[in-house]
Amino acid sequence: MKILMLHGINHNMFGKRDPAQYGTVTLAEIDAQLQALGRELGAKVESFQTNSEAAMCERIHQGFTDGVDAMLINAGAWTHYSYGIRDALAILTVPVVELHMSNIHARETFRHHSVFAEIVKGQICGFGVDSYLLALRAAVSAAVR
């Protein structure tokens, strides 16, 4: 099973960016935890991070072409306004799980709405790094059905 993890804008700064909100864990540490859990679950997890909306759309398209079994996405701020990424995700025929380290519904009002919500299998938010691990479990479960 192949799972694609998509990290969005500013996530390369995890560990430095707003530690009160996101903690001190780095993106490399998150990816290592995902890969370890993926091995336990029998899934190969490939991660991709970009600060370019176009590159994110292109990687989603490539995932479709490559035939991944599921996608995880933490698009960061793009979650709230990127119809381009939303439309790229809508092309997919595999489960997509949206995740966020923070509880987007308990933050600034503009963060309460996800333009992806209507097209993803589900959302997980507010559990810090565990949001990633819970999302991976959910994606693997959804992909095998």
ZIGIHU-V291966 format. One record per helix or strand. SS is the DSSP state (A for helix, B for strand). FROM is the first residue (numbers start at 0). TO is the last residue. Records with the same first field share a line. If there is no record, write none. Layout:
SS=FROM-TO ; FROM-TO
This chain:
B=1-6 ; 43-48 ; 69-73 ; 94-99 ; 121-124
A=10-12 ; 18-21 ; 26-40 ; 52-65 ; 75-79 ; 82-89 ; 103-105 ; 108-111 ; 128-142
